[in-house]
Structure formats: structure tokens, C-alpha cells
Amino acid sequence: MGWVLRPTPNLPTSSRYEMDTRLAPVALVSWGCCWLVTGELRWLIPLLVVVVVAAWLFRSRPRALAACSAAVMCGLASSGWVLVLTRTPPAVWMEAGAHIDATVRLRSEPVILDAHRGGAQLVAVQLSTVHSADGTWSGNLPAEILVAGDTKLPPVGSAVEISGIGRAPRPATRSVGSIKVIGEITAVGQPNELHRLSNALRRGLVDAMSRSPTDQAGLVPSLVVGDTSGLGERIVEDFRLTGLTHVLAVSGSNFSLTLFFVGWLARGCGVRGWWLRIVAMIATVVFVITCRAEPSVLRAAVMGLIALTATGTGRVRGGSLRDLCVAVVILLFLDPWLSRSWGFALSAAATAGIVWWGSGWAESASERMPTWIRESVTVTLAAQLATQPLVTALSEQVSLVGVIANLFVGPFIGPATVLGLCAAVTSLVCPPLAGLIGWCAGWCVQPVLLASRLLADAPGASWRWPASAPALLLLAAVCLLLGQWGIPHILGRRRTTLVSVAIMLVGVAVPPPQYGWPGQWSMVACDVGQGSAQVFRVDDHSAVLVDTGPDSKALDRCLDSLAIDLVPLLVLSHPHADHIGGVEALATRRVGMVMVGDEKSRLIVERTLGLTPTPATPGQVVRVGELEWTTLASGPIPGTVGKDTEESAAENDAGIVGVVANCGVTTLVTGDIEISGQNRLLEERRPVDVDVYMVPHHGSAKQVIELVEAASPKVSIIQVGADNDYGHPTKRALETAGATGARVLRTDTDGAVAIACGLTGIMTTK
């Protein structure tokens, strides 16, 4: 008797088929072995010992022996790849940072790195020859090159000569390393015929979309071939918030929807039996050629075809899970680093969800819907449910709006992709007709654009969920219960379906209280004791930081809780320890521009971070993404002298003062300015209306009420340590901070303070 399971009970009779799960342990064991060995080669020997012992203990069980055999195969393949990519001469030279002259062939379109790294372009290449001071090498190995953002590259498939500095490979990549290109890139070879055809199809698609509105013209190439170069930042952010980022890339789920639509059209034209498979294969070939036969495209095609077999193409659907397991083992054998790829994990999980649930759900749904729409909705929902634990592990969010968005846009993905592919092919023979087809494709994606824009602004666009192991296991259990029993019953009853949709809409419109920081926070005043540190969000993992507080550990905890590992702009108001003492916490993070206003701060930054700071000047404006910093004041005030015994009032007044505008919230950052510094702002008419006012000098008695009145904040925040020796915050400071009716918050009693975008919410940790 084989090891089989019945995926979904209480469904129509035709969908109660047996699902063959016998190869699932083989795939999982292979995945684990590849993950271990690609991380540390030293795991190979212990792994082989464990596998041999397990094979002996379970020698009478064929499936256990199969899993052990797959583990040995994948472990040896992984170790072989690791040795090739780490011990060959090019890998050694790049690891050592040697100067390299190389001939390479471009394998992919450039990926634009974030603007904080200068907008450089990262390109996958195939090494042909490498020359260094230590020798010459010839062969064929994968690598990457890093070129300036304004460099114009030859077409993909071209052979080029480059010179540059070698670098170690990025983590979890199938590459011997990267070369930071210095000087010119010289083309020495043309693309082959297949690359020329792919390049022509992609250019034809972009040209065909040139008559469509800008957003449509950018989205269709992204959907069809993964070309996101024409997309604006707002669209990318909307798609991220609504769980539609898979639409912006070549993915197995998107290709599945495309094949479903092609099959629906073919069946409508009378195509049956094996001819349906031939049509699917033709569509797959066109898809692969247009998108280029890159590893990610081939993986998407494989996953899409497997998902197609699960929804009925004339074969026994129970074997689709077996096909998926075989595909996973083969792909891992060819590229063991896939075991460390979140993209591959998401693709495999989505396909597994479609295979396990998609067909049964489609049969339980209302028969009044066209087959294409019914399959699009159920396949999209199955993929969303299967990948949700992985998505939450990455984002610490559960996107309820993502379920609604994906259900709505699913039926439009197939038609838009098919029309886009038709436009690309037609552009080779009749560009005007291609333009007409492209125009139609553009209007197919218009509902997708409207849905993303509307739902991204919903109050409950995403619910926060901790990424701890127990929380993720709970979420996985909920998804499994919904998939096995909940959704089949919901889809089978019209009234239940309507009630469920209504509940989701209410959850999006009126979200319940949520765990953790606000999902779309604008700024956080960290609880760092008697000191100042303010964090202003740029994106999920980067933020502008103003001051560091006195303790690196306290700052580190704050940044860790916000998942910040990149600080594109660091502003240090003045050199006192309560504002600059925690700078060592940034030694383990990436830091871009550093702004200082004095010599002491400059020396501290150079010594601690090894960076050269930029002097702050009044009127200076720095933009990081959508965030804007404006320097209002910096530098000494003539005639001021220090009278304090522990710190200089002159240094306080000479500190940097600025305004941060970020996602609908403006914040006046004041440092430790005292009476003279506050009066200078008033005299120079610097203050503007702001939403958040950082009370100067931790709430000392030296406050100018006219400054608060000029700023007219809605929230005043005092960063101060509990039971401090200075008597902060003083009664005068508290009265002044709230003089205009502002809500006054203080870190000694309220803990860290988070302000949501648009000032739609405030959260404290105590």
C-alpha cells in the first residue's frame, strides 16, 4: 500500500483523489542537506555519517532508503559546487581583492541596487578568462560584476572585457565572487541567436506599450518578463503593501495563471486531449524565450507546468505532488544554493498549495463562474495561503488586504500576460498591430493598478505578526486548517462566501489592536535613558538616525526591534556623550552619509566608523527616498560662553537643528539647544508648523515658549532617563511642551514612542 493522503474532505466526488506524498520526505531531506552543506562545508562528513546510520537502521523501508540516497546525492553535489566556487583560482583571487582583467558574457539584465549604495548595477555574468598578478585561468564559471549606475551595458548575451577589483561572493549565491568594474567595458562578442531573439522580443514589448499610459506601460513588461525599470516608486510600494509583489516578477504562480487562461481559450476553440498539452508546451516555449532561459525563468516554468497538471489536463492529478518533489530534488541537485533562496521556497510552497488545494477548491466553487475565473481565484487563494507563513517570517506581517487584492487581480493576470506575449511576438512582424495588442494588455492591468492603489491606503492593509518560531507555527496551523476544512466549505456555499468577504473587508477597514510597532511608522524616539536617539523610517530595513544616545547597547536594542540594518543618513547634533556615546552600535550596520556640526564629532566618527562626515550648513536639504531632512541651524552663536560645569552651553547651542518630513509627519529635532539657540531660531524665522516637537535638552528648565507656539506641534516628546540626577523633565518644560494643546510624551514613563505615518497613531512601549 503506497503512502497516500486525501487532501480535502467533503468535496465533490471527482476531487476526492489520492495525493501521492511518498516523495515528500525525499524532497525535504534533500533540501535540508543542501542547506547545511552550502552554509558550511564542514557539515558534509557528519551529514554523511548520519545518513549512512539512518540507511542501515531503516534498510527495510524503501522510502527511507530513497530519502537517504537523495541526501547523499544532494550533499555530494553541494560539496562539489562549494569546492568549485571557493577553491578555483578566480574564487581565491576575488576573495583576496586582487586586481582582475576578465572576459565575461552577460547573463541577465542589470539589477539596480538601492540608491544608498550609489545606484550601482549588479549583473550576473559567465567568466570565460581571468587574468591577475598570480596567473591566468580559462573556463566557465558563474560570477557577478558591479558597475556604476550610469554605465550603458551591451545587450544580454554579449561578451565583454572588463577590469576591476575582485570581491567575495554575496551570501547564498551561486557565484565565485564579484568584480567591481573600473574603467571602460569593451564588447568583444555578439549575443547568440537565442539571446538576440529574446532581446528583440523584450524591446518589441516595451515599444508596443509606448502608446499606453505610463503606469500601464511600466507594469505590463514587469508582469510579462520581469522588467521593472519602467515602474514608479509609488507603484512598487503599493504592490508591496497589498501582497502583489509577485506580479512584478517572473513567478510560477503568475505563469500558472497564464497557462490556465491559455487552456481556457484553447478549450473554447474546441481543443481537447493531448492537443491541450501541446498548446501548453508552445506557450511555455514562448514564455521561456521571451523572458530568457535564466534559472529563475526555468524554475517558474517548471512550477507552472506542475501546477497546471494539478488542475486537470487529462492526466491523474494525484501525481502532481510527486512531480513537484522530483522537480525540487533535481533543481537542488543542479543548484544547491536554491535551498537558501526565499524566492525558491516561496515558489515551491505556492506550487504545493496549488497542487494540494487548487483543484478541489475550484470544483467546490460556484459553477456559474467561467472555468478560467474559477481556477484563477482558487489557484491564487491556494498560493496565498500556502506561502503566508514564509511571507510573515520575512515581513512580520499578515496581509489581509493581500488576500482580497490577489483574489481580485488573479483573473486579470492571465489575459494581460498572454496579450503581452502576443504583443512581443507580433512586434517582430507588424509593430502597429503589436501596439494595438499592447494597448489592450495595458487596460487588462488597469484593474490591478486601481486595486493596489485603493487597498494600499486601507487602515488594515497589513496586520503585524511576530516572526518567532511559536508564532509562525501557530500561523501555519491556522493556514492548514483553513485550507483543509475552512475554505472548501466557504467556497461551496454562496452565503458563507459573501459573509467571509464581508468580514475581511471589515478587518481591512477597521483593524483590531495589533502587536509590535505600527506597520507604517514614521519615526520612533528610542528609550535610551538620559539621552537622545530618533529613528526616521525609510523602508522596512533602513532609517535615518538622529543622535545615538549614551549607550550603544540601548541603541542596538532599539534598532534591532525595528529591523534596521542600514542607516543611509546619520545626523549627530553635538559631541556630548548623551547624544553621541552610542555610535559604536552602528559599527555592525551599514552607514551612508554622516552629518556633523563640529570638529569633535568629526573625529569620533572617523575613529569609530571609519567614515568622513559631511559638515552641516543651515538651509541644507538631504533627501533619502521620500524622506527629507532640512538643516535649520548649526554652528556657534557669537557671544555665547559655557557656564555649566559638566557640559558647554555654547556647544549645546551650536548643535544641529533640523526638520524631518517623512510619510505625512514633520518633526522638529532640537538637540540640546538652550535659550540662545531657541531664540536664534525665532529671530531667523526658522520654525515652521510641525507635527512632532522634540523638546530641547531632555526637558530642562531652559525652554522658550514662543518657539513651541511657532512650531504648534500636535505631539511633544521628551527623551529623558528615569530617576536622572538633573531633575528632568522640569515643571516648566512640561508646561511649555503642552502649551499649544500638544500631547506630551516622555520616554522615562512612556518608554519608546512611535509615530505612525500621517500621524494616524501613536504607540508607546510602557
GIBEL-V56892 format. One record per residue. PSI is psi as a letter, one per 30 degrees, with the letter a starting at -180 (none if undefined). Layout:
psi=[PSI:PSI]
//
This chain:
psi=[k:l:j:l:l:j:e:j:l:h:l:l:e:f:g:i:l:k:k:j:g:f:f:e:e:e:e:e:e:e:e:e:e:e:e:e:e:f:e:j:f:f:f:e:e:e:e:e:e:e:e:e:e:e:e:e:e:h:f:g:j:e:e:e:e:e:e:e:e:e:e:e:e:e:e:e:e:e:e:e:e:e:e:e:f:f:f:l:e:e:e:e:e:e:e:f:h:l:k:k:k:l:k:l:k:k:f:l:l:k:k:j:l:l:f:f:g:g:h:l:k:k:k:k:l:j:k:e:k:k:k:l:f:f:a:k:k:k:b:j:k:k:a:l:k:j:l:l:f:g:k:k:l:l:l:k:f:k:k:l:k:l:k:a:k:l:l:l:l:l:k:h:k:i:k:f:a:l:j:j:k:k:a:l:k:k:k:g:k:l:l:l:e:e:e:e:e:e:e:e:e:e:e:e:e:e:e:f:f:f:f:l:l:e:e:e:f:e:e:e:e:e:e:e:g:g:j:g:f:g:k:l:e:e:e:e:e:e:e:e:f:g:g:g:f:f:f:g:l:j:l:e:e:e:e:e:e:e:e:e:e:e:e:e:e:e:e:f:g:g:k:l:b:f:e:e:e:e:e:e:e:e:e:e:e:e:e:e:e:e:f:k:h:l:e:e:e:e:e:e:e:e:e:e:e:e:e:e:f:f:g:j:g:g:l:j:f:f:f:e:e:e:e:e:e:e:e:e:e:e:e:e:e:e:i:f:f:f:f:g:k:e:e:e:e:e:e:e:e:e:e:e:e:e:e:e:e:e:e:e:e:e:f:f:l:k:f:f:k:k:e:e:e:e:e:e:e:e:e:e:e:e:e:e:e:e:f:e:e:e:e:e:e:e:f:h:l:j:j:e:f:e:e:e:e:e:e:e:f:e:f:f:e:e:e:e:e:e:e:e:e:e:e:e:e:f:f:f:f:i:e:e:e:e:e:e:e:e:e:e:e:e:f:e:f:e:e:e:e:e:e:e:e:e:f:f:g:k:e:h:e:k:k:k:k:k:g:l:e:e:e:e:e:e:e:e:e:e:e:e:e:e:e:e:e:e:e:e:e:e:f:f:k:e:e:e:e:e:e:e:e:e:e:e:e:e:e:e:e:i:k:l:k:l:k:a:l:k:e:i:k:e:l:k:j:k:j:g:b:i:a:k:j:k:k:j:k:e:a:e:g:l:l:k:k:j:l:g:l:f:k:e:e:e:e:e:e:e:e:e:f:g:h:k:f:k:j:f:k:k:k:j:e:l:g:k:e:f:f:f:f:g:f:f:f:f:f:g:l:k:k:c:k:k:k:l:g:l:e:e:e:e:e:e:e:e:e:e:f:g:l:j:l:k:k:k:k:k:f:k:k:k:k:j:b:f:k:k:k:k:k:e:k:k:l:l:k:k:f:k:l:k:f:l:f:f:l:k:e:e:e:e:f:f:l:k:k:l:k:k:k:k:h:g:k:k:k:j:k:f:b:g:k:a:e:e:e:e:e:e:e:e:e:g:h:e:k:l:k:l:e:k:j:j:k:k:h:g:h:l:f:i:k:j:f:e:e:e:e:e:f:h:l:f:k:k:k:j:j:k:k:k:h:l:g:f:g:k:k:l:e:e:e:e:e:e:e:g:e:g:g:k:k:k:k:k:f:e:f:f:a:k:k:k:k:l:k:g:h:f:l:k:k:l:f:none]
//
